[in-house]
Amino acid sequence: MGRVYNFSAGPAVLPEEVLKEAAAEMLDYQGSGQSVMEMSHRSKVFDKIIKDAEQDLRDLLNIPDNYKVLFLQGGAHLQFAMIPMNLMKNRVADYIVTGQWAKRAFKEAQKFGDAKCIASSEDKTFSYIPDCSDLPIDENADYVYICENNTIYGTKFKTLPNTKGKDLVADVSSCFLSEPMDVSKYAIIYGGAQKNIGPAGVVIAIIREDLITEDVLPGTPTMLQFKTHADNDSLYNTPPCYGIYICGKVFKWLKKQGGLEVMKERNEKKAKILYDFLDQSKLFKGTVEKNSRSLMNVPFVTGDADLDAKFIKEATEAGFVNLKGHRSVGGMRASIYNAMPIEGVEKLVEFMKKFEAENA
Ligand SMILES: *Cc1c(COP(=O)(O)O)cnc(C)c1O
């Protein structure tokens, strides 16, 4: 069997070119006689890999000089704790709860202080982004927290919340590098790599420098202090070397495609193909309010669990895999990250049309 069209929400599809390059370099990375997996993280060769990765990411996102880029571990989940531990000086933070990941982050922050949920879309199964133009932001809030793209529910903030001058922290795991973003509007941007950037095991955090201090909550472990990693250029301990190397290759691939403006256009085009079909289909329907729709994760249902299961089974047999919706919502979800080619979406829609005709 050849390569499938992989609609997994994460770990997710990576550019074939990147995988081929990595395969070619597996036994001997650029004449070093070693795999990147086998070499010291203190070696000159690896130093260039991590420095190039950081520079390419800076180029792609136009990251201002007063932001640090950190390559961390522990998944997005560890950031749910690291963020309050490093930022909650007043022990107050405001959370906008637009899905399961935001809710987990909110719950975790409650361990450290007075974390408040100031807006939520749970009343309608997180199928929309609430109006965040005038929220009751606490005047002592250390930050306002969002999950910018809700991987499970398929919603995305189209405008950032009005934080009334407070620092904005965003989990961008599933929309990282899918389109340009203005880094200066955020205090921290972070995401797990396994959605749109690289293999699981790497978390990238982009943090405004003034937030990286020794003034953290008492008892914060050394490894959970941003300063530890910032002072050591992400090499305090052994970083996830191979993962960083693959992320670096994806950054180069993105630059070669033309950068994030081009990716945005391409992602809009792909998402439109799928949403346009869903909007006119008599069998399938999208589950998200139109103005909150994600470009990356597209959930849909037939309204009949047995038919959903039949669809997923037949789609898998036809080479469209990982279309099952998250276990908390059911139905289907097509994740169409940067590395999903347009043909993948076109062919999926053709398949859905055929399924619709056969099951009308
Ligand atoms: C997948 C995901 C997470 C959880 O990531 P882990 O790396 O498994 O901790 C958190 N937030 C968002 C937006 C995600 O898509």
Ligand as a Chemical Component Dictionary entry (heavy atoms), coordinates in Angstrom:
data_LIG
# 
_chem_comp.id                   LIG 
_chem_comp.type                 NON-POLYMER 
_chem_comp.pdbx_formal_charge   0 
_chem_comp.three_letter_code    LIG 
# 
loop_
_chem_comp_atom.comp_id 
_chem_comp_atom.atom_id 
_chem_comp_atom.alt_atom_id 
_chem_comp_atom.type_symbol 
_chem_comp_atom.charge 
_chem_comp_atom.model_Cartn_x 
_chem_comp_atom.model_Cartn_y 
_chem_comp_atom.model_Cartn_z 
_chem_comp_atom.pdbx_ordinal 
LIG C1 C1 C 0 -3.467 18.383 20.634 1  
LIG C2 C2 C 0 -3.668 19.625 21.375 2  
LIG C3 C3 C 0 -3.303 19.767 22.717 3  
LIG C4 C4 C 0 -2.717 18.618 23.511 4  
LIG O1 O1 O 0 -1.399 18.402 23.087 5  
LIG P1 P1 P 0 -0.409 17.393 23.823 6  
LIG O2 O2 O 0 0.868  17.638 23.083 7  
LIG O3 O3 O 0 -0.955 16.031 23.655 8  
LIG O4 O4 O 0 -0.299 17.796 25.243 9  
LIG C5 C5 C 0 -3.485 20.977 23.318 10 
LIG N1 N1 N 0 -3.998 22.024 22.655 11 
LIG C6 C6 C 0 -4.370 21.932 21.368 12 
LIG C7 C7 C 0 -4.929 23.117 20.680 13 
LIG C8 C8 C 0 -4.212 20.734 20.688 14 
LIG O5 O5 O 0 -4.585 20.644 19.404 15 
# 
loop_
_chem_comp_bond.comp_id 
_chem_comp_bond.atom_id_1 
_chem_comp_bond.atom_id_2 
_chem_comp_bond.value_order 
_chem_comp_bond.pdbx_ordinal 
LIG C1 C2 SING 1  
LIG C2 C3 SING 2  
LIG C2 C8 DOUB 3  
LIG C3 C4 SING 4  
LIG C3 C5 DOUB 5  
LIG C4 O1 SING 6  
LIG O1 P1 SING 7  
LIG P1 O2 DOUB 8  
LIG P1 O3 SING 9  
LIG P1 O4 SING 10 
LIG C5 N1 SING 11 
LIG N1 C6 DOUB 12 
LIG C6 C7 SING 13 
LIG C6 C8 SING 14 
LIG C8 O5 SING 15 
# 
